[in-house]
């Protein structure tokens, strides 16, 4: 065990999370032979293969599964203590941050964030990824630094900060054939609706709230992304329920209108989320503060 240093643990965690020597090398910014050497040393220390090749990449052994959570937590703890003592200068940093959000989040959040980061940290890199079902695990493992959206039912280890409160409106063609400047409950129920099935958006709560009020939507189409909505709605009689800020953005592009719902639905919170173990590091604290300050003004 005298040969097991912090870099070997980093190598093990990177291989486990990426399931690839190549991707682990890219993540740690080292050569593939360095990763292979580190894996060989780990195998020697634990007298176990740790990973074997599979159809979808490297497959961890039973021992590797047991080691991963302990190594991940230990590594995060050690690195957080180092990070607290390390000065983070956003003007000079070239660090890469990973943010997760839905495609509608990319549309609304990314432009103001990139403008702000360009001003305060012009050399950092930002990777935007699609928010996933396992967003809590991604935050815990450090695969993403921050998640943004309405994401209910996360673990107690996930911290959050309120950005703003939102409500739903109904978006449709400005020349809708049957609905004018106001919409009755009868018109809403009879209309043809399109639903976005993007993962972990929280919008499934809309149907639960409508059902509690005895209202059912006539959903005739489901699409995987919000960005396809403007051309889809402007040339049809379809309706979609959207957060008001995004609906206003679409309306400003022309050909669409947003109307108040004929049934009252509860507001919801849009928040920034991060894992507790990463909140004290100087770089992550900066990212959290900059993101909250920027997006809470929207």
C-alpha positions in Angstrom: 0.0 0.0 0.0 3.0 2.3 0.3 2.8 2.6 -3.5 -0.8 3.8 -3.6 -0.6 7.6 -4.0 -3.3 10.2 -4.8 -2.6 10.1 -8.5 -3.3 6.4 -8.7 -6.7 7.0 -7.0 -7.4 9.8 -9.5 -6.6 7.3 -12.3 -8.9 4.6 -10.9 -11.8 7.0 -10.4 -11.4 8.5 -13.9 -11.3 5.0 -15.5 -14.4 3.9 -13.5 -16.4 6.9 -14.5 -15.4 7.0 -18.2 -15.1 3.3 -18.7 -12.2 4.1 -21.1 -8.4 4.6 -20.8 -8.5 7.1 -23.6 -11.2 9.2 -22.0 -9.6 9.0 -18.6 -6.4 10.3 -20.1 -8.3 13.2 -21.7 -10.0 14.0 -18.4 -6.8 14.0 -16.4 -4.8 15.7 -19.3 -2.1 13.0 -19.3 -1.0 10.4 -21.9 -2.7 7.0 -22.3 0.5 5.1 -21.2 0.4 7.1 -18.0 -3.2 5.8 -17.4 -2.2 2.3 -18.3 0.8 2.4 -16.0 -1.4 3.7 -13.1 -4.0 0.9 -13.7 -1.2 -1.7 -13.7 0.0 -0.4 -10.4 -3.5 -0.5 -8.9 -3.9 -4.1 -10.2 -0.6 -5.0 -8.5 -1.6 -3.4 -5.2 -5.0 -5.1 -5.0 -4.1 -8.3 -6.8 -7.2 -7.9 -9.0 -7.9 -7.1 -12.6 -10.2 -4.3 -11.5 -11.5 -3.8 -15.1 -12.0 -6.1 -18.0 -13.0 -5.3 -21.6 -16.6 -5.4 -22.6 -18.8 -4.4 -25.5 -19.5 -0.9 -24.2 -16.0 -0.3 -22.7 -14.2 -1.3 -19.6 -16.3 -3.3 -17.0 -15.4 -3.0 -13.3 -14.9 -6.2 -11.3 -16.7 -6.7 -8.0 -13.8 -5.4 -6.1 -13.6 -2.3 -8.3 -17.3 -1.6 -7.6 -16.6 -1.7 -3.8 -13.5 0.5 -4.1 -15.1 3.2 -6.3 -17.4 4.9 -3.8 -14.8 5.0 -1.1 -12.1 6.3 -3.5 -14.5 8.9 -5.0 -15.5 10.2 -1.6 -12.0 10.2 -0.3 -10.6 11.9 -3.4 -13.3 14.6 -3.2 -12.5 15.2 0.5 -8.8 15.5 -0.1 -9.1 17.7 -3.1 -11.6 20.0 -1.4 -9.1 20.7 1.4 -6.5 21.5 -1.2 -9.0 23.6 -3.2 -9.8 25.7 -0.1 -6.2 26.7 0.3 -5.7 27.3 -3.5 -6.4 30.7 -4.8 -8.7 30.8 -7.8 -8.2 33.7 -10.1 -11.0 33.7 -12.7 -9.2 36.2 -14.9 -6.3 33.8 -15.4 -7.9 30.4 -14.9 -8.2 28.0 -17.8 -10.3 25.5 -15.9 -13.1 23.6 -17.7 -16.5 23.6 -16.0 -19.4 21.2 -16.9 -23.0 22.5 -16.6 -26.1 20.4 -17.1 -29.5 21.7 -18.3 -32.3 20.9 -20.7 -32.3 22.1 -24.2 -34.7 24.8 -23.2 -32.2 25.8 -20.5 -29.5 26.1 -23.1 -31.7 28.4 -25.1 -32.4 30.7 -22.1 -29.5 30.4 -19.7 -26.4 30.0 -21.8 -26.3 33.4 -23.6 -26.3 35.5 -20.4 -23.9 33.1 -18.7 -21.4 33.1 -21.5 -21.5 36.9 -21.6 -20.8 37.1 -17.9 -18.0 34.5 -18.0 -16.4 36.4 -20.9 -16.2 39.5 -18.8 -15.0 37.9 -15.6 -13.2 34.7 -16.7 -12.3 35.0 -20.4 -10.0 31.9 -20.5 -12.2 29.3 -18.8 -14.0 26.6 -20.9 -17.7 25.7 -20.5 -19.1 22.3 -21.4 -22.9 22.2 -21.6 -24.4 18.7 -21.3 -28.0 17.5 -21.5 -29.5 17.0 -18.0 -29.9 13.2 -17.3 -32.0 11.0 -15.1 -28.9 10.4 -13.0 -28.2 14.1 -12.4 -27.7 13.5 -8.7 -25.1 10.8 -9.3 -23.4 13.0 -11.9 -23.1 15.9 -9.3 -21.8 13.5 -6.6 -19.2 12.0 -8.9 -18.0 15.4 -10.2 -19.0 14.5 -13.8 -20.9 17.8 -13.8 -20.2 20.9 -11.6 -23.6 22.5 -11.7 -27.1 21.6 -12.8 -29.8 24.2 -13.6 -33.5 23.8 -13.9 -36.5 22.5 -11.9 -35.3 19.1 -10.6 -37.4 17.7 -7.8 -36.5 14.8 -5.6 -32.8 15.0 -5.3 -30.8 13.6 -2.4 -30.1 15.6 0.8 -26.4 15.9 -0.2 -27.5 18.1 -3.2 -27.5 21.8 -2.3 -29.5 24.4 -4.3 -30.0 28.1 -4.7 -33.2 29.7 -6.0 -32.8 31.6 -9.3 -36.4 32.6 -9.8 -40.0 31.4 -9.6 -41.8 30.5 -12.8 -45.3 29.7 -14.1 -46.7 28.1 -17.2 -48.5 29.8 -20.1 -49.9 28.3 -23.4 -47.9 29.0 -26.6 -49.5 28.8 -30.0 -49.6 30.3 -33.5 -50.5 34.0 -33.5 -53.0 33.1 -36.3 -54.5 30.1 -34.4 -57.8 29.2 -36.2 -60.0 28.9 -33.2 -58.4 30.7 -30.2 -58.2 34.5 -30.2 -56.7 36.7 -27.4 -58.1 34.8 -24.5 -58.7 31.0 -24.0 -61.6 29.3 -22.2 -61.2 26.0 -20.3 -63.4 24.4 -23.0 -61.1 25.6 -25.8 -58.0 24.4 -23.8 -59.5 21.0 -23.3 -60.6 20.6 -26.9 -57.4 21.9 -28.5 -54.6 19.7 -29.9 -51.5 19.7 -27.6 -47.9 18.8 -28.2 -45.8 17.6 -25.3 -42.1 17.8 -24.8 -40.7 14.6 -23.2 -37.2 16.0 -22.4 -35.8 14.1 -19.3 -35.7 15.6 -15.8 -37.5 18.9 -16.6 -40.2 18.5 -14.0 -42.8 19.4 -16.6 -44.6 16.1 -16.0 -45.9 17.8 -12.8 -48.2 19.9 -15.1 -50.3 16.9 -16.0 -50.5 15.9 -12.4 -51.7 19.3 -11.4 -54.2 19.4 -14.3 -55.6 16.0 -13.4 -56.1 17.1 -9.8 -58.3 19.9 -11.2 -60.2 17.5 -13.5 -58.6 18.7 -16.7 -57.1 16.5 -19.3 -55.1 17.6 -22.3 -55.6 16.2 -25.8 -52.0 15.3 -26.5 -51.5 14.4 -30.2 -47.7 14.5 -30.4 -44.7 14.2 -28.3 -41.3 15.6 -29.2 -37.9 15.2 -27.5 -36.8 18.8 -27.7 -38.1 22.3 -27.0 -36.2 23.9 -29.8 -38.4 22.4 -32.5 -41.5 24.1 -31.2 -41.6 27.5 -33.0 -41.9 26.1 -36.6 -44.1 23.3 -35.4 -46.6 25.7 -33.7 -46.5 28.6 -36.1 -47.8 26.5 -39.0 -50.4 24.4 -37.1 -53.3 24.6 -34.6 -51.1 22.9 -31.9 -50.7 24.2 -28.3 -47.8 23.7 -25.9 -47.4 24.6 -22.2 -44.1 26.4 -21.5 -42.5 28.4 -18.8 -43.5 32.1 -19.3 -39.9 33.4 -19.8 -39.2 31.0 -22.6 -42.6 31.5 -24.2 -41.9 35.3 -24.3 -38.6 34.6 -26.0 -40.3 32.6 -28.7 -43.0 35.2 -29.1 -40.4 37.9 -29.7 -39.2 35.9 -32.7 -42.6 36.4 -34.4 -45.5 34.2 -35.5 -46.5 33.0 -32.0 -48.6 34.2 -29.0 -48.7 33.2 -25.4 -51.9 33.2 -23.4 -52.7 32.7 -19.8 -54.0 29.3 -18.8 -57.7 29.0 -18.1 -56.9 26.9 -15.0 -54.6 28.0 -12.2 -51.4 26.0 -11.8 -48.9 26.3 -9.0 -45.6 28.2 -9.7 -42.4 26.2 -9.6 -38.8 27.0 -8.7 -35.9 27.2 -11.1 -32.7 26.5 -9.2 -29.0 25.9 -9.5 -27.9 22.5 -7.9 -24.5 21.3 -6.7 -23.1 18.6 -4.4 -22.2 19.5 -0.9 -18.7 18.2 -1.1 -17.9 20.6 -3.9 -19.3 23.8 -2.5 -16.3 24.9 -0.5 -13.7 24.7 -3.3 -12.7 28.2 -4.5 -13.4 27.4 -8.2 -16.7 25.8 -7.7 -17.8 28.5 -5.2 -17.0 31.1 -7.8 -19.0 29.2 -10.4 -22.0 28.9 -8.1 -21.9 32.6 -7.1 -21.5 33.8 -10.7 -24.3 31.6 -12.0 -26.8 32.5 -9.3 -26.0 36.3 -9.6 -26.4 36.2 -13.4 -29.5 34.0 -13.7 -31.4 35.4 -10.8 -31.6 38.7 -12.7 -33.5 37.1 -15.6 
